[in-house]
Every structure is written in C-alpha cells, then in structure tokens.
Amino acid sequence: MKEPPAPPEDEPPAVPERQSTPFLVLQFFVFPMAIVASCVAVFVVFGLIAAEGKSAREYLADVRSGGTNRRWQAAFELSKVIQGNKDKALQDPRFVEELLALFQEAEKDDPRVRRYLALALGRMGDARAVPALLAVLREHDAQADSETLIYSIWALGAIRDPAALPELVRLADAEDNGVRKAAVHALGALPGRDAQERLVLSLQDPVEDVRWNAALALARRGDAAGAPVLRGMLDRRHLAGVAGLTDEQREEAMLAAITAAGQLRDPQLRGALEELRKSDPSLKLRNAAGTTLDARPAP
C-alpha cells in the first residue's frame, strides 16, 4: 500500500524523503487499502488547506487548541510541512519535544489526530520519538484503532532506530494482515542481520503483498532470497490473478520489482527484464526494464 501510507523508492530514510501526497496511494502494497482510502479522502477534501501557508508552529498550535475537525486537519498539514523541510522551526530541538508531547496527549483524542502526528514524528526522523511510538505497538492488543498502530509502525521504520527491532519482529507475525505488511516494510529500513533474517521468513507469508515488501527490502540489501517473489511481480499473468489490484497498481508493482531486480545478479530476473523490454505492452515498463538492464550489463 504511495507516505503511512510508502517510502520507497521504497526504503524510508532516516529523514524521510519528499514524496507526493498521499504517499500511501503510490506505494499501494505497503499498507491496507482502508488506510489508502482514508488518505485519498484527506487529500481530495482538505488538500487545499496547504494554500493557507501556515508555519509548522501555527499548525502545532491548531492541533493543540483547534476545534474537533481542525485538529486532525492541522496534524495532517503539519506532516506535509515537515516533509517539505523548509520551515526553520523544524531545526529547533524543542519542536520535536512539543510535537511528541501532543502525540502523547492525543491518546484519548480523535484517532486521526494521533495518526497524523505519528506520521509527522516519522518524517522528523528524531529518535526521541521512539519510546512513545513503541508504547503504541506494545499496547496494540488493547486499542481499537489499528490505523494508529500502522502509522506508528511506519514512523519507526522512517526513524530507523534499531531499538524498534524486537517489536517490529513480533508484529511481523501479527494476525492482522495490514499490521504484518507495515511491520515488514519497517523492518526493511532497519540495519542488521536480525532484521534481514526476519524478512527472509516473511517471504513465506500467506499474503501476497507482505511477501512483496519482504522481497523488495531484501533486494535493497543485495540479498537474492526474494528473487522468486520478484519474478512473480514481473509476470503480468501472475499479477492478473492477484485479487483487488487495478491496472495502475499492477504497473506500480512491476516498476518496483524492476528496480529491485536491478540490484541483484540473478539470471532469471535478467531474463524477465529482457522479456519486458522486448514485448511488454507498457512503454513505461519497457523503458524502465531497458534502463535497468543498461545500468547493469550482463557478465
């Protein structure tokens, strides 16, 4: 499920890179479609709010004292300002402390406020937010709002603090498909062998796009364990059998797999890329496959 909701290309950086809004729409295979739908609604209905040109601190004040609807809208807009990274207030160490305090105070508020504050914390990329975000993960069995959990998981992946590893590994086995998708995506951003080994296990997940996230993350590490999954992502016939995907989403999956395939020296993946360059009906995919092949000539 393209920013929970995807950094990719697909790896959330320590300071999240700028992405189009809503990022969940573009990275459809990272998060549950319910999250995608909510972000689309926010973008369509409230996307023009950004034209107000408010500062990060003004949005923070709106979150703190605005009306019921205004608070969550301001939290969403604040996350966009942080993504732009142009406001000088973001360089003030006290800003993260104030943002974090609001996040903790919002536990009993409209759930949307806390979701978008989690998104803002992830985009700040500051490890001071990790304990509060981990608290959401540890309490998830008792909370009704699974979307806040998923946003908090994404934020931990964006911050990339190894302290999140045990909880993310645990949630990679969660019963909820969306939670597993988010946890595997976040694990893909963490360094270390333990995260890599858990990603390999997720290649056997019963849910298709959990396996996709694992394979893409492993390819970024130069690990070819997910090559069979990537070959499926490059196969139009296989993708046609994946329920719930639009043509656009299939193409996005294939583009992600093309990029990942270029990071591995796998003869079968190379053969799949050559076939795409030669005969795929999409000019965009043919060009992407050709660019990837040209960048890594055959040995």
DOVO-118524 format. One line per 4 residues: their letters; for each residue y, x, z of C-alpha. Coordinates in steps of 0.02 Angstrom, whole numbers. Each point is the difference from the previous one (the first is absolute). Layout:
BEGIN
a = Y/X/Z  ...
//
This chain:
BEGIN
mkep = 0/0/0  294/125/-119  119/68/253  -120/-101/167
papp = -31/-47/-108  -52/225/-130  58/159/0  -79/85/-134
edep = 21/62/-108  -103/-36/121  15/111/151  133/-48/127
pavp = 104/156/35  64/56/169  169/-70/-52  -53/-144/-112
erqs = 54/22/-179  113/-127/-82  -96/-140/-82  41/-162/-86
tpfl = 7/-157/108  -114/-73/49  -116/150/-1  -150/-108/42
vlqf = 7/-86/-169  -17/164/-94  -141/67/108  -99/-159/-2
fvfp = -163/81/53  67/65/165  37/-158/96  -59/-181/9
maiv = 72/-117/-129  73/-107/138  113/145/47  46/23/-182
ascv = 48/-182/-14  110/7/153  91/154/-64  26/-80/-170
avfv = 76/-151/84  116/109/102  54/96/-154  33/-154/-107
vfgl = 88/-104/131  95/132/96  9/150/-117  184/-28/-34
iaae = 44/25/183  9/187/-34  156/-33/-102  90/-24/166
gksa = 4/189/13  -26/6/188  -38/161/89  -160/40/93
reyl = 86/-27/168  70/-168/-56  -174/-59/-48  -65/67/165
advr = 132/-104/90  -52/-153/-100  -181/25/52  55/16/180
sggt = 114/-152/11  -12/-102/-160  -66/-176/-18  -183/-42/-20
nrrw = -9/22/-188  131/135/-9  -97/121/112  -152/17/-110
qaaf = 105/6/-159  104/139/77  -157/95/50  -60/-9/-180
elsk = 167/58/-69  6/139/129  -166/66/-65  76/6/-175
viqg = 153/96/61  -116/125/85  -99/16/-159  159/45/-93
nkdk = 35/134/130  187/7/-37  72/-67/162  63/139/113
alqd = -51/-100/154  -182/37/-42  31/183/45  49/-47/177
prfv = -150/31/117  53/-151/101  -26/-115/-148  -190/13/7
eell = 6/-29/187  101/-160/-25  -114/-58/-140  -153/35/106
alfq = 72/-95/147  28/-152/-111  -177/12/-65  -70/-3/176
eaek = 116/-141/54  -51/-105/-151  -178/-25/62  35/-182/41
ddpr = 124/-28/-143  -30/-73/-172  -147/106/-64  97/39/-159
vrry = 128/97/101  -131/118/68  -89/19/-168  158/61/-87
lala = 50/108/146  -172/83/-13  37/27/-184  168/76/47
lgrm = -81/116/127  -125/59/-128  138/37/-124  94/99/132
gdar = -154/112/14  37/46/181  -148/37/114  90/-76/149
avpa = -55/-169/-68  -185/44/5  -40/-57/179  79/-171/-25
llav = -88/-25/-167  -166/55/74  24/-128/139  0/-136/-134
lreh = -164/67/-69  -82/7/171  52/-177/42  -47/-75/-168
daqa = -150/-97/66  116/-102/109  140/-31/-125  7/-144/-123
dset = 112/87/-127  -112/112/-105  143/38/-119  95/93/135
liys = -157/101/29  -11/43/-185  183/50/-10  -22/110/154
iwal = -151/83/-79  101/36/-157  141/72/105  -120/120/87
gair = -63/59/-169  179/26/-58  41/104/155  -162/101/-23
dpaa = -21/48/182  -180/56/38  13/-91/167  -34/-161/-96
lpel = -167/62/-65  -118/-74/132  74/-175/-12  3/3/-190
vrla = -181/57/-6  -46/-142/117  91/-129/-105  -81/64/-160
daed = -151/-94/68  97/-159/44  -73/-167/-47  159/-54/-90
ngvr = 3/62/-180  188/20/-3  0/105/158  -132/114/-74
kaav = 100/20/-160  155/47/98  -94/120/114  -84/90/-145
halg = 166/13/-92  82/75/155  -145/120/28  31/64/-176
alpg = 168/67/58  -67/94/152  -53/181/-10  -164/69/63
rdaq = -187/-7/-24  -27/-149/116  110/-112/-107  -85/62/-158
erlv = -174/-35/68  51/-178/46  67/-27/-175  -168/52/-71
lslq = -85/-131/109  121/-132/-66  -65/30/-177  -145/-111/55
dpve = 111/-143/61  -53/-171/-65  177/-39/-56  52/70/-169
dvrw = 178/50/36  -45/83/165  -112/113/-104  143/25/-124
naal = 118/57/138  -130/122/65  -37/73/-172  184/21/-43
alar = 36/85/166  -148/117/-19  55/48/-176  170/49/67
rgda = -92/120/114  -100/70/-145  -160/-82/63  -107/-73/-140
agap = -109/-106/115  88/-155/-65  -22/42/-185  -125/-143/-30
vlrg = 126/-123/73  138/71/-109  -110/-19/-154  -17/-183/42
mldr = 189/-15/14  15/74/-175  -124/-124/-73  79/-160/-66
rhla = -166/-89/-1  -26/39/183  176/-54/47  -22/-163/-95
gvag = -134/-44/127  112/29/151  57/-170/58  183/-38/31
ltde = 80/136/-106  132/-35/-130  9/102/-160  150/91/72
qree = -94/44/158  -148/65/-100  117/112/-96  80/63/161
amla = -173/42/68  -43/93/-159  163/98/4  -33/51/180
aita = -176/54/-47  64/99/-150  116/99/115  -141/28/124
agql = -122/54/-137  124/133/-54  -17/80/172  -187/26/-18
rdpq = -110/103/-115  -132/-131/-34  -75/-4/-176  -37/-186/6
lrga = 176/-41/55  66/108/-141  -110/-95/-122  69/-165/66
leel = 178/64/-25  -39/56/-176  -69/-172/-40  156/-82/70
rksd = 114/113/-102  -96/-40/-156  -27/-186/8  78/-92/147
pslk = 101/-152/-57  146/48/114  119/129/-71  58/37/177
lrna = -176/44/54  -37/99/-158  156/104/30  -39/24/185
agtt = -176/57/-38  63/119/-134  131/74/115  -130/28/136
ldar = -122/82/-121  134/113/-73  53/55/174  -177/58/40
pap = -86/68/-156  -189/1/-9  -78/160/71
//
